[in-house]
Every structure is written in C-alpha cells, then in structure tokens.
Amino acid sequence: MRKPEAVVCVVDDDASVRKGLERAIKADGMSVLTFPSAREFLDSGMAANVACLVLDVRMPGVSGLDLQAELNSRRIKVPVVFITGHGTIPLSVQAMRGGAVDFLTKPFEVESLLAMVREAVRKHEGMKAERAEDAIMQGRVDSLTPRERQVMDLVVKGLLNKQIAAELGAAERTIKVHRGRVMQKMEVDSVAELVRVSARLSGG
C-alpha cells in the first residue's frame, strides 16, 4: 500500500484512458487525480505536489512534451511516465532527455505502467528527501556571517589560511577562528566535506 500523500496525476484527453488508469492506480493503493488537458493540470496548482505524472504525449493545445518542458522551466521536478499511441524514437528520446522515468506505447500492460508509477513515486520520495537535506544545509549557510561566508568560499577554492588572510586583509589567526566557526556551523569535519556541500548547493 502506497502512502496517501503519494498523489499520482493522470493527464490524458481520452476519458476512457483516464477512467481505466484511475481505477488501476487506486487499486494499487495510491491516490490519483485525473485531468483532460495539460492546461487544466497546470491551472490546478498540483504540479509541485505530484509524486508521479502519467502524461499523454499528444493532446490538443499544450502537448505532453510541452507540459514537461514547462515544468522543467519552472524548476518543478516531477517524475513523468509518458504514454502515447504514436510512439517514435525521436519522441521517446526527447521525453527521456527531459527527465521522464519511462515512455510507454499504447496499448500497454497495466502492470507495466503500475511498475513504472511505483518507480516514479520512489524517485519522488528520494527527491523530497534531497530537497529537505538541501534546505537544512542552506539554513546552515544562511547562519554564517558575511565574513564567515567569504572565508568559506575561499576555503572551498582551496586557499590556505595565509592566502585567505592576504586576500581579505586580515590576520591569519583571525582567519583560523573564522574557519573554525564555518566548520562548526556547517557541521562538517573536513574541507572535502565542505566542498561537497558547497558544490551541491550551487548545483555543481
């Protein structure tokens, strides 16, 4: 049984497909909402809270690939499972490059879709955990004073205390104190760990 908060959204202009997938996903223990168009899905405000998006590629107006691109442009990370009756290699390549979990051509086995949806939900849970961890690390960075932030940036670049002191026009012993506070506030035990945290927060 999936967690109730793992909401799956189905976006397909075919009412029979929506109804069939809604039944199957509910029977698998997940909450599900359906939408007849990409525009209605976007207008619903659900995008940021979806554990998996089951998305038809070709729909009137905003297509499935257009919706995927729109979500990416908004920096909304939603695991997508594409379904289509008109699958081609270029379409599937475009979908996967956009971050899709998988690409199914109709008709497909419902169990195959459910397996992909489960994988997408697991991926979403991992993404949520990463975002929570990022928020904690960003909070630690925000707790640094402006001078400590300067010291941290230079430590991450590989400068020694003496070089940082020269760069900032401060005494080396003062830099040592700032550096110690940075390590303490960031809750890291080594420069290597500090570099990893900094790279992750900067998207590097």
C-alpha positions in Angstrom: 0.0 0.0 0.0 1.4 3.4 -1.0 1.4 6.4 1.3 -1.8 8.5 0.9 0.3 11.6 0.2 1.8 9.9 -2.9 -0.6 11.6 -5.3 -0.4 10.4 -8.9 -1.9 12.7 -11.6 -3.0 11.3 -15.0 -3.3 13.8 -17.9 -4.9 12.4 -21.0 -7.6 13.8 -23.3 -9.1 10.3 -23.7 -11.8 9.9 -21.0 -11.7 6.1 -21.2 -8.0 6.0 -20.6 -8.3 8.4 -17.6 -11.0 6.2 -16.1 -9.1 3.0 -16.6 -5.9 4.3 -15.2 -7.6 5.9 -12.3 -9.2 2.6 -11.3 -5.9 0.7 -11.7 -3.8 3.2 -9.7 -6.3 3.4 -6.9 -6.5 -0.4 -6.7 -2.7 -0.3 -6.3 -3.1 1.8 -3.2 -2.2 5.2 -4.5 -4.2 8.5 -4.5 -4.9 9.7 -8.1 -6.3 12.7 -9.8 -7.1 13.0 -13.5 -7.1 15.9 -15.9 -8.3 16.1 -19.5 -5.7 18.6 -20.6 -2.2 19.9 -19.7 -3.7 23.4 -19.2 -6.2 22.1 -16.6 -3.4 20.3 -14.8 -1.2 23.5 -14.7 -4.2 25.6 -13.5 -4.9 23.1 -10.7 -1.8 24.1 -8.8 -1.0 20.4 -8.2 2.3 20.4 -10.1 4.5 21.0 -7.1 2.8 18.2 -5.1 2.7 15.3 -7.5 4.6 12.1 -6.8 4.2 10.9 -10.4 2.7 12.4 -13.6 1.3 9.9 -16.1 1.2 12.0 -19.2 -0.2 11.5 -22.7 2.3 12.8 -25.3 -0.2 14.1 -28.0 -3.1 16.2 -26.7 -4.9 19.2 -28.2 -3.4 22.5 -27.2 -0.5 22.0 -24.8 1.1 18.6 -25.6 2.6 16.3 -23.0 6.1 17.2 -24.1 5.2 20.9 -23.9 4.0 20.4 -20.3 7.2 18.6 -19.4 9.2 21.5 -20.8 7.0 24.0 -18.9 7.6 22.1 -15.6 11.3 22.0 -16.2 11.4 25.7 -17.0 9.6 26.4 -13.7 12.2 24.1 -11.9 9.4 21.8 -10.8 10.8 18.3 -10.7 8.1 15.8 -11.2 8.8 12.1 -12.3 6.9 11.6 -15.6 5.7 8.4 -17.2 4.7 9.2 -20.8 2.0 7.2 -22.6 1.2 7.5 -26.3 -0.5 5.9 -29.2 2.0 7.4 -31.6 5.4 6.4 -30.2 8.5 7.2 -32.2 12.2 7.0 -31.3 12.7 10.8 -31.5 9.7 11.4 -29.3 10.9 8.9 -26.7 14.5 10.4 -26.8 13.1 13.9 -26.2 11.0 12.7 -23.3 13.8 10.8 -21.6 16.2 13.8 -22.1 13.6 15.9 -20.3 13.8 13.6 -17.3 11.0 11.1 -17.9 11.0 7.9 -16.0 9.8 5.9 -19.0 7.9 6.0 -22.2 5.0 3.5 -22.9 3.3 3.0 -26.3 -0.4 2.2 -26.3 -1.7 -0.5 -25.9 0.4 -1.4 -22.9 0.1 -3.8 -20.0 -1.4 -2.0 -17.0 1.0 -3.8 -14.7 3.9 -2.4 -16.7 2.6 1.1 -16.1 2.0 0.5 -12.4 5.6 -0.7 -12.1 6.8 2.5 -13.6 4.5 4.6 -11.5 5.8 2.8 -8.3 9.4 3.6 -9.5 8.4 7.2 -10.1 6.9 7.5 -6.6 10.1 6.1 -5.1 12.1 8.5 -7.1 9.9 11.4 -5.9 10.4 10.3 -2.3 14.1 10.4 -2.8 13.8 13.9 -4.4 11.8 15.1 -1.4 14.5 13.8 1.0 17.2 15.5 -1.0 15.3 18.8 -1.0 14.8 18.6 2.7 18.5 17.9 3.2 19.4 20.8 0.9 17.1 23.1 2.9 18.9 22.1 6.1 22.3 22.8 4.5 21.2 26.1 3.1 20.0 27.1 6.6 23.5 26.4 7.9 25.0 28.6 5.1 22.5 31.4 6.0 23.7 31.3 9.6 27.2 32.3 8.6 28.2 36.0 9.0 29.3 37.8 5.8 32.9 37.4 6.8 32.5 33.7 7.5 30.8 33.3 4.1 33.8 34.9 2.4 36.2 32.6 4.3 34.1 29.6 3.4 34.1 30.5 -0.3 37.9 30.8 -0.3 38.4 27.6 1.7 36.3 25.8 -0.9 38.5 27.3 -3.7 41.5 25.6 -2.0 43.2 28.6 -0.4 45.3 28.2 2.7 44.7 30.3 5.8 47.7 32.5 5.0 46.4 33.1 1.4 42.9 33.8 2.7 44.3 36.3 5.2 46.2 38.1 2.4 43.1 38.1 0.2 40.8 39.5 2.9 43.4 41.8 4.6 43.1 40.1 7.9 45.4 38.4 10.4 46.0 34.7 9.9 44.9 33.8 13.4 41.6 35.7 12.8 41.1 33.6 9.6 41.7 30.4 11.7 38.9 31.5 14.1 36.5 32.2 11.2 37.4 28.9 9.5 36.7 27.0 12.8 33.3 28.7 13.1 32.5 27.9 9.5 33.3 24.2 10.0 31.2 24.2 13.2 28.2 26.0 11.8 28.2 23.9 8.6 28.6 20.7 10.8 31.4 19.3 8.6 34.6 17.5 9.7 36.8 18.2 6.7 37.4 20.6 3.9 36.5 17.8 1.4 33.0 17.6 3.0 32.7 21.4 3.0 33.5 21.4 -0.8 30.8 18.7 -1.4 28.2 20.7 0.5 29.1 23.9 -1.4 29.0 22.1 -4.8 25.7 20.5 -4.1 24.1 23.8 -3.0 25.5 25.6 -6.1 24.2 22.8 -8.4 27.7 21.8 -9.3 
